[in-house]
Amino acid sequence: MAFYAQSSNKQFNRNKILHLIFRNGPVSRAAIAEDNHLTPASVTTNVATLISQGIVKELGEAELPLENTLGRKRILIDVVPNFAFSIGCEITEKFLTFSIINLKGEPIQQVHFSPTEEDIRNINHVIIQNIKQLIDTSSIAPEKIIGIGIALPGHYDSVNDYLISNLSIWK
């Protein structure tokens, strides 16, 4: 049980560090330690693991505001943008948009079109078909896709399996 708790705590710290790098990168190890209330040694160990996994990388020395600043120069850390990718699908009244984005939120590939009435009647099939096509036409390996998000035009009533929308097209 002690090993599990230690392992879980390490993963928790690693996730906190990664979250901070995603949100604020590029960032120095010292800033990561300060913002997450972690020891510099813990940050160094965790960042080394993330670098070895290819998730983050060192960018080089930070520009210091004063030339005579004491101490070690700060090395900036940031995510490797193309380590993994996400797919997004946005459904609006007039358009369907499918995008692949990297870890920096930069679009890699996008498909945007107006749905036909047939598309709307078969929306699940259209979503699956377009996501598959997006992956197939990209140079991205499917195992590099870490998530898919779908934005719906309204609210989903999971109890009744129904989309609540003011748009008559989705009734």
N, C-alpha and C positions, 0 to 999 in steps of 0.2 A: 504493500500500500504506500509506503514512503517513496518508492521509486516512481509510482504513478503520480503522486502529488508533486514530486520534483519535476518530472517530465511535463506535467500539465502547467506548472508555474513557468517553466522555460518557454513553452509554446505560447503562453499568455503574454509573456514579456516580448517574445519575438513578434507576435501579432500587434502589440502596442507600438513597437518600433516601426514595423512595416506600415502601419496605419499613419503614423506621423510622417514618414517619408513620402507616402502617397499624397497626403494632404498638403505638405509644406516643402517638399523637395524642390531643389537640392538643399540639403541641410547637413550640418556637421555632426559628428559623434557627440561632441560636447553639448550641442543644443538638444540632441535626442535624449541624452542623459538628464539634462536639466528639465526638459518638458515632461518627461515620463517618470521623473523621480527615481531613476535607476543609477547604479554605480557606473562609472566609466568602464570598468572591467566587464561588467555585464553587457553593456552596449557593444564594446569591442568584440566580445565573443559572439554575440548574436548577429552583428553586422557581418562578421567574417563568415558565418554560416550562410547568411543570405547572399553574400557575394559568391561563395562556392556553389550555391544552387543556381546562380545566374539570374536571380530576381532583382538584385540591386548592383550598382557599380560605383566605383570611386570616380569622380570627375576631375579631381585635381585640387590644388590649393585655393582656398577662398581669398578673395580680395580683402585685404585688411584696411580699415579706414586710416590707420596711422602706421607709418613705416617702422617706428620704434616700439611696436607692441611686443611685450615680453611673452615668452612661452612658445609652445610648438605651433606651427602653422596649422590651421584647421583644414582638413580635407573634406570636401563636400561629397555627400552620398546622394544618389538618386535612383529611382527605379529604372530598370531596363525596359523601355517602352514596349518592345515587341516580344517580351518574355511570354506573354499570354494576351488573349483577346476576348472581347465580349461582343455579343450580337444584340442589337436593339430593334424592336419593331414598334413603330408608332402608327396607330390607326386613328384617322380623323374622318370627318364627314366626307371630305373630298379626296384624300390621299392615303396611300399606304407607303410607308418608308421603312426600309430594312437597311441596317448599317452594321458594319464590323468596325469596332474601335479598338485601339491598343490601350495599354495601361495608363497612358497619359491622357486618354479621352480623345485622341486624335482619330478622325475617320480614316479608315484604310480603304473601304469600298462601300458603295451605297447604291441602292435601287429605290426609285421613287416613281410611283405611278398612280393614276386614278383607277379605282376599282370599278369593275362592271357590276351590274346587278347579279350576274352569275357568281362573280368573286365574293360578293357579300353573302349570298346564300351558302356558299361553301368556304367560309372564311377560315375555318381550321385547316382545311386542305391547302388553301392559298398560302397561309402562314408557313406551314411545313414545307411546301414546295419552294417558296422563295428563300427560306433559310437554307435548305439543302443546296439550292442553286447558287446562293451567295457564297457558301463554303466551297462548293465545287469549282467556281470560277475564280476563287482567290488562290493565292499560293500558300495559304495557311493550313497547316496540318490540323485535322479535326480535334486531336487531343490538346491542341493549344487553345481551344475555345473553353473558357472557364464559366461561362454563364450566358443566359439568354433572358432578356427582359421584354415584356410586352406592355405597351401603354394603351389602355382602352379608353374609348370616348364616353365615359360615364362611370358608374359604380357597379360593381359586380355583387349580386345577391347570391352568395354561395349556398344558402339554405334552399332557395328555389331554383338555383342554377339558371340565373337570368341576369342580363345586362340592363341596368336602369340608365336610360339616356334620354335626353330631350330631342335627340336626332331621330326623326321618323324613319330614316333609312335603316336604322339598326333595330327596329321593332321586330 
